[in-house]
Amino acid sequence: MAKITAVIDIGSNSARMAVFKKTSRFGFYLLREEKSRVRISEGAYENGGNLQDFAIKRALYALKEFLLIAKSLKVRKILAVATSAVRDAPNKAEFLKEVRKIGINLKVIDGEKEAFFGGVAVANLLYKENGVSVDIGGGSCELSLIRNRKVEKTATLQLGTVRLKELFFDKKNIAGAKKYIKSELIKLDKNFKDNTVFGIGGTARALAQVIMKKNEYPLDILHGFTYSNKELEFLENLIYKNDEELLKVGIKPERLDVIRPGILTFVEVIKYLKAKEIVTSGVGVREGVFLSDLLRNDNLMFPKNFNPSVRTIIDVYNINRKTASYETKIVLNLFDLLKNDFKLDEKYKKHLTYAIKLSRAGELIDFYEAHKHTDYILLNALHYGFSHKDRLLISKIIRFHKRKKIKKREVEKFKNLLPKKEILEKLCNIFLVAKIVNQNLSMPEIKIKKEGKKIIIEGKNLYLASEKIKTKKLFFEINIINKG
């Protein structure tokens, strides 16, 4: 696969290009994303589905400049797809011919394929293994049923924000829109039910931002933001708000004309699916297209226990994998010896493992403040496969590991996302000792044992470690014995 790949997605509302750069076989990151609100579907639904000349012209202008960006970034492969509005258009051949003239081979995908790509993206890049992805676009709504990180079923419904706007909302017919939505939903296979919905697309992201603002959520991170179905009543009330009121709650000006049909569709779909929680996805069709190419020989799944964000951080920040593996063994050994005394849940092994593996990322920026830089890097770059609680705990173990006590004000705003301060402090202590043992970076051979309440570590080349540990105040007694 090409080292730098661009994926272009022409939806009913927007045209987007995402550029991905590989760092290793499965490691990758988003290098650039561009969006143009071309509204290729504008006027189409009232004109037999035909794409209008002014909309085609806007799309071509945007695509030409997408190509300029791709050339500048040395993109070696371009994968381009078009969805609902183009596939439904009787005059799509005319549009595709014009797109080919500027050098893009645009593939029109059907609704089932669009749903599949969205499903592949969330199955690989969100932290839950099961659920239903819901992607509300301008012309249609795509759903995929995901079980054990595999797409089992897909469906497409004629429910889109622009479609409903032109057919119902422009005519002030909300009751008619609701009736129409329900008539589409009953077409779904009865197996499309799950406690979890993965919200894909602009509507889902816009509504997540509104809820985050309302609840004063402490993280400015959309991907993986999770909320309960108790928020549906609040969202439903937004349909009847005027533009000024919608702007105040956080709806962006450019989305005002389509947000009401989007809200109505989103709420009705979640109710129909009987979902109890909504996980917001920052990925969708573009990532699904990219992953379908990247993982085409791997059953469209990353290897077991592989995380692309972790691998990318290791690649980009040049982390020594042997050192990381050595320190991981120590931290897990210490955890097992102390978990009963500290009353630590087994789940925290995962957080300590990722924290220790990635702890040196910030050293590339500034050695003396590396823990602060690593905190920021991990909180913002552990994008795929982690919940917000996971990301926050991993990053804060690194941020506070040099202290025995953490100031309450430093974690107060995260109280609903982090474990109790005492738990965090104990995890930090375990992390710190594992780092100190490898103070000289030689990965010394050691023996670790527990005698009563005391941890004893002995081995050669531990002079610096034994000296360092004496300056630390810990929650447990420890003796590092240097044998030469």
C-alpha positions in Angstrom: 0.0 0.0 0.0 1.2 3.5 -0.8 2.9 5.4 2.1 0.5 8.4 1.7 -3.1 7.8 0.6 -5.9 10.2 0.1 -9.5 9.3 0.4 -12.2 11.5 -1.2 -15.8 11.2 -0.2 -18.5 13.1 -2.0 -21.6 13.1 0.2 -24.9 14.9 -0.3 -23.9 17.7 1.9 -20.1 17.9 1.8 -17.1 16.8 -0.1 -14.2 15.7 2.1 -10.6 14.6 1.6 -8.7 12.7 4.3 -4.9 12.1 3.8 -3.4 9.2 5.7 0.3 8.6 6.2 1.6 5.1 7.1 4.3 4.9 9.8 4.7 1.1 9.6 2.7 -1.9 8.3 -0.4 -1.0 10.4 0.6 2.2 12.0 -0.9 5.4 10.4 -2.1 8.9 11.2 -4.2 11.5 9.6 -1.9 13.9 7.8 -4.5 16.3 6.5 -8.3 16.7 6.2 -10.1 19.1 3.9 -13.8 19.8 3.6 -16.0 21.8 1.2 -19.7 22.3 1.7 -20.5 21.7 -1.9 -24.1 20.6 -1.3 -24.1 18.4 -4.4 -27.7 17.4 -3.6 -29.0 21.0 -3.4 -32.2 21.2 -5.5 -31.9 17.6 -6.6 -34.8 16.2 -4.5 -37.3 18.7 -6.0 -36.0 18.0 -9.5 -36.3 14.3 -9.9 -33.0 13.6 -8.2 -31.0 15.3 -10.9 -27.8 17.1 -9.9 -28.1 20.8 -10.6 -25.4 22.6 -12.7 -24.5 25.0 -10.0 -23.9 22.2 -7.5 -21.8 20.2 -10.0 -19.7 23.3 -10.6 -19.1 23.8 -6.9 -18.0 20.1 -6.5 -15.6 20.3 -9.5 -14.0 23.5 -8.1 -13.5 21.7 -4.7 -12.1 18.5 -6.3 -9.6 20.4 -8.3 -8.2 22.0 -5.2 -8.2 18.7 -3.4 -5.9 17.4 -6.1 -3.6 20.4 -5.6 -3.3 19.5 -1.9 -2.7 15.8 -2.7 0.1 16.7 -5.1 1.7 19.0 -2.5 1.6 16.2 0.1 3.1 13.7 -2.4 0.0 11.4 -2.3 0.7 8.2 -4.2 -2.8 6.8 -4.2 -6.3 8.4 -4.3 -9.4 6.5 -3.5 -12.6 8.4 -4.3 -16.2 7.5 -3.6 -19.6 9.2 -4.0 -22.6 8.3 -2.0 -26.4 9.0 -1.9 -27.1 12.1 -4.0 -24.8 11.0 -6.8 -25.9 7.4 -6.9 -29.6 8.5 -7.0 -29.1 11.0 -9.7 -30.4 10.1 -13.2 -27.7 12.4 -14.6 -24.8 11.0 -12.6 -22.9 9.9 -15.8 -22.5 13.5 -16.8 -21.0 14.4 -13.4 -18.7 11.4 -13.4 -17.4 12.3 -16.9 -16.5 15.8 -15.7 -14.8 14.4 -12.6 -12.7 12.0 -14.8 -11.6 15.0 -16.9 -9.8 16.5 -13.9 -8.0 13.3 -13.1 -10.1 11.5 -10.5 -11.6 8.1 -10.9 -14.7 8.4 -8.8 -16.5 5.3 -7.7 -20.2 5.5 -6.9 -21.0 3.1 -4.1 -24.4 1.8 -3.1 -25.9 2.3 0.3 -24.9 -1.1 1.6 -21.3 -0.5 0.7 -21.4 3.0 2.3 -22.8 1.4 5.5 -20.1 -1.3 5.3 -17.3 1.3 5.2 -18.7 3.1 8.1 -18.9 -0.2 10.0 -15.3 -1.1 9.3 -14.2 2.2 10.6 -15.9 2.1 13.9 -15.3 -1.7 14.4 -11.5 -1.0 14.2 -11.2 2.5 15.6 -13.6 2.7 18.5 -13.3 1.1 21.9 -16.4 -1.1 21.9 -16.7 -4.4 20.1 -20.5 -4.5 19.6 -23.1 -2.0 18.5 -24.9 -0.4 15.6 -23.3 2.4 13.6 -25.7 5.1 12.4 -24.5 7.5 9.7 -26.9 10.3 8.8 -25.9 12.0 5.6 -27.6 14.6 3.5 -29.5 12.0 1.4 -29.6 8.8 3.3 -28.9 7.0 6.5 -26.6 4.0 6.7 -26.5 1.4 9.5 -24.2 -1.5 10.2 -24.6 -4.2 12.9 -21.2 -4.9 14.5 -20.5 -8.0 16.4 -17.0 -8.8 17.8 -15.5 -6.1 15.6 -17.0 -7.5 12.4 -19.7 -6.0 10.3 -22.5 -8.6 10.3 -25.3 -6.7 8.5 -25.8 -3.4 6.7 -28.8 -1.3 5.8 -29.5 1.9 4.0 -32.6 4.1 4.5 -33.8 7.1 2.5 -33.3 9.4 5.5 -31.0 12.3 5.0 -30.9 15.8 6.4 -31.1 17.6 3.0 -33.7 15.2 1.7 -36.0 15.8 4.8 -35.3 19.5 4.8 -36.5 19.9 1.2 -39.4 17.4 1.4 -40.8 18.3 4.9 -39.0 20.9 7.0 -39.1 23.7 4.3 -42.9 23.1 4.3 -43.1 23.2 8.2 -44.3 19.7 8.2 -42.5 18.1 11.1 -45.3 15.6 11.7 -45.0 14.4 8.1 -41.3 14.0 8.5 -41.7 11.9 11.7 -44.2 9.7 10.0 -41.9 9.3 7.0 -38.9 8.4 9.2 -40.9 5.7 11.0 -42.1 4.3 7.6 -38.4 3.9 6.7 -37.3 2.4 10.0 -39.7 -0.5 9.9 -37.8 -1.7 6.8 -34.9 -2.6 9.0 -34.0 -6.2 9.8 -35.3 -7.1 13.3 -31.7 -7.9 14.4 -30.8 -4.2 14.2 -31.1 -3.7 18.0 -28.3 -3.0 20.4 -27.6 -1.1 23.6 -24.9 0.9 21.9 -25.1 3.2 18.9 -22.0 4.5 17.2 -22.9 8.0 15.9 -21.1 8.7 12.6 -21.2 11.9 10.5 -21.8 15.6 10.9 -25.2 15.4 12.7 -23.9 13.0 15.4 -20.8 15.1 15.9 -22.7 18.4 16.1 -25.1 17.0 18.7 -22.2 15.5 20.8 -20.7 19.0 20.9 -23.9 20.5 22.1 -24.2 17.9 24.9 -20.5 18.4 25.9 -21.1 22.1 26.2 -24.3 21.7 28.2 -22.7 19.3 30.6 -19.4 21.3 30.8 -17.5 18.2 29.7 -13.8 18.5 30.7 -12.3 17.1 27.5 -12.4 18.8 24.1 -12.3 15.4 22.3 -15.2 14.2 20.2 -14.0 10.7 19.1 -15.2 8.3 21.7 -17.3 10.8 23.6 -20.1 8.7 25.2 -23.5 9.8 26.6 -26.7 8.1 27.6 -30.1 8.0 26.0 -31.3 10.2 28.8 -30.1 13.1 26.6 -32.6 12.3 23.9 -35.4 14.5 25.4 -33.0 17.5 25.5 -32.0 16.9 21.9 -35.6 16.4 20.7 -36.5 19.8 22.2 -33.9 21.5 20.0 -36.0 20.8 16.9 -38.4 23.5 18.0 -35.8 26.1 18.8 -35.2 29.1 16.6 -31.8 29.8 15.0 -30.6 32.2 17.7 -31.4 29.6 20.4 -29.6 26.9 18.4 -26.5 29.1 18.0 -26.5 29.6 21.8 -26.4 25.9 22.6 -23.5 25.4 20.2 -24.9 24.6 16.7 -22.6 26.1 14.1 -24.1 28.6 11.6 -23.4 26.5 8.5 -25.4 23.6 10.0 -28.5 25.5 11.0 -30.6 24.7 7.9 -30.1 20.9 8.2 -29.7 20.3 11.9 -33.4 20.0 12.8 -34.1 17.2 10.3 -30.8 15.7 11.5 -31.9 15.7 15.1 -35.3 14.3 14.4 -33.8 11.4 12.4 -31.0 10.7 14.9 -33.4 10.6 17.9 -36.0 8.4 16.1 -33.3 6.0 15.0 -31.9 5.6 18.5 -35.3 5.1 19.9 -36.1 2.4 17.3 -32.8 0.6 18.0 -33.5 0.7 21.8 -30.0 2.0 22.4 -29.0 3.0 25.9 -25.8 4.8 25.1 -24.3 6.7 22.1 -20.6 6.6 21.3 -19.6 9.5 19.1 -17.4 8.6 16.2 -14.8 10.9 14.6 -14.3 8.3 11.9 -16.6 7.1 9.1 -16.7 6.3 5.4 -13.3 7.8 4.6 -11.5 5.8 7.3 -13.5 2.7 6.3 -12.3 3.1 2.7 -8.7 3.5 3.8 -8.8 0.6 6.3 -10.5 -1.7 3.7 -7.4 -1.1 1.5 -4.9 -1.3 4.4 -6.4 -4.5 5.9 -7.5 -6.1 2.7 -5.3 -9.2 3.3 -6.1 -9.3 7.0 -9.8 -10.0 7.1 -10.4 -6.3 7.6 -9.2 -6.4 11.2 -6.1 -5.3 12.9 -4.1 -8.2 14.5 -5.3 -9.3 18.0 -4.0 -6.9 20.8 -2.8 -4.5 18.2 -3.7 -0.8 18.5 -2.9 1.6 15.6 -2.6 4.7 17.8 -0.1 3.0 20.1 2.0 1.7 17.2 2.0 5.1 15.5 3.2 6.9 18.7 6.0 4.3 19.0 6.9 4.9 15.3 6.7 8.7 15.3 8.5 9.3 18.6 11.1 6.6 18.0 10.4 4.7 21.2 12.8 1.8 21.9 10.5 -1.2 21.8 12.9 -3.5 23.8 13.2 -0.9 26.6 9.4 -0.5 26.6 8.9 -4.3 26.8 11.4 -4.6 29.7 9.8 -1.9 31.7 6.3 -3.3 31.0 7.3 -6.6 32.6 8.5 -4.8 35.7 5.4 -2.7 36.1 3.1 -5.7 35.7 5.2 -7.7 38.2 4.9 -4.9 40.7 1.2 -4.6 40.1 0.6 -8.3 40.8 2.6 -8.1 44.1 0.8 -5.0 45.3 -2.8 -5.2 43.9 -4.3 -6.9 46.9 -2.7 -4.5 49.4 -3.7 -1.5 47.3 -7.1 -3.0 46.4 -6.5 -2.4 42.7 -8.8 -3.7 40.0 -7.2 -6.0 37.4 -8.3 -3.6 34.7 -5.6 -1.1 35.6 -3.0 -3.4 34.2 -4.0 -2.2 30.8 -3.5 1.4 31.7 -0.1 0.8 33.3 1.0 -1.2 30.3 0.3 1.6 27.8 1.6 4.3 30.1 5.0 2.6 30.5 5.3 1.6 26.8 4.7 5.2 25.6 6.2 7.1 28.6 9.2 8.4 26.6 7.3 10.0 23.8 7.7 13.5 25.3 11.5 13.2 25.6 11.7 14.1 21.9 10.3 17.5 22.7 12.0 18.3 26.1 13.7 15.9 28.4 13.2 17.9 31.5 9.4 18.4 31.0 8.9 15.1 29.2 6.2 13.9 31.5 4.1 17.0 30.7 4.6 16.7 27.0 3.8 12.9 27.1 0.6 13.6 29.0 -0.5 15.9 26.2 0.6 13.7 23.4 -1.2 10.6 24.8 -4.4 12.4 25.7 -4.6 13.7 22.2 -3.0 10.9 20.1 -4.4 7.8 21.7 -7.3 8.4 19.3 -8.3 4.9 18.3 -9.5 2.1 20.4 -9.6 3.9 23.7 -12.4 5.4 25.8 -12.0 8.9 27.2 -11.5 7.3 30.6 -8.7 5.1 29.3 -6.9 8.0 27.6 -7.2 10.2 30.6 -5.9 7.7 33.1 -3.0 6.6 30.9 -1.9 10.2 30.4 -2.3 11.2 34.0 -0.3 8.3 35.3 2.6 9.7 33.4 1.9 13.3 34.3 1.8 12.7 38.1 4.1 9.7 38.5 6.8 11.7 40.3 4.6 12.6 43.2 3.2 10.7 46.1 0.4 13.2 46.5 -1.7 14.8 43.8 -3.4 18.1 44.4 -7.1 17.7 44.5 -7.7 20.7 42.2 -5.5 19.1 39.5 -8.0 16.2 39.1 -11.2 17.7 40.4 -12.6 18.6 36.9 -12.0 15.0 35.8 -13.7 13.4 38.8 -16.3 11.6 36.6 -13.6 10.2 34.3 -10.7 9.2 36.6 -10.7 6.7 39.4 -10.3 8.0 43.0 -7.3 10.2 43.6 -5.8 7.5 46.0 -6.0 4.9 43.3 -4.3 7.1 40.8 -1.5 7.9 43.3 -0.9 4.2 43.9 -0.7 3.5 40.1 1.7 6.4 39.8 3.9 4.8 42.5 4.1 1.5 40.7 4.9 3.2 37.5 7.6 5.3 39.1 9.4 2.3 40.6 9.4 0.5 37.3 11.0 3.5 35.6 13.6 3.9 38.4 14.7 0.2 38.2 15.8 0.9 34.6 17.4 4.2 35.5 20.6 3.5 33.6 18.7 2.1 30.6 20.7 -1.1 30.6 17.7 -3.3 31.3 19.4 -5.0 34.3 18.5 -8.6 35.2 16.6 -8.4 38.5 14.6 -10.4 41.0 11.5 -8.9 42.5 9.9 -10.4 45.6 7.5 -9.4 48.4 8.3 -10.0 52.0 5.5 -9.0 54.2 4.6 -5.5 53.2 8.0 -4.8 51.7 9.1 -5.0 48.0 12.6 -6.2 47.5 14.4 -5.7 44.1 17.9 -7.0 43.7 20.3 -7.3 40.8 23.5 -5.9 39.3 23.9 -2.4 38.0 21.3 -1.0 40.3 23.4 1.7 42.1 21.6 4.6 40.5 18.2 3.0 41.1 19.0 2.4 44.7 20.2 5.9 45.2 17.1 7.4 43.4 14.5 5.4 45.3 15.8 6.7 48.6 14.6 10.2 47.6 11.1 9.1 46.9 8.1 8.9 49.3 5.9 6.0 48.3 2.8 4.2 49.5 4.8 1.1 50.0 8.2 0.1 51.5 10.8 -0.8 49.0 14.4 -1.9 49.1 16.6 -1.9 45.9 19.7 -4.0 46.5 22.7 -3.4 44.2 24.9 -6.5 43.8 27.6 -4.8 41.8 
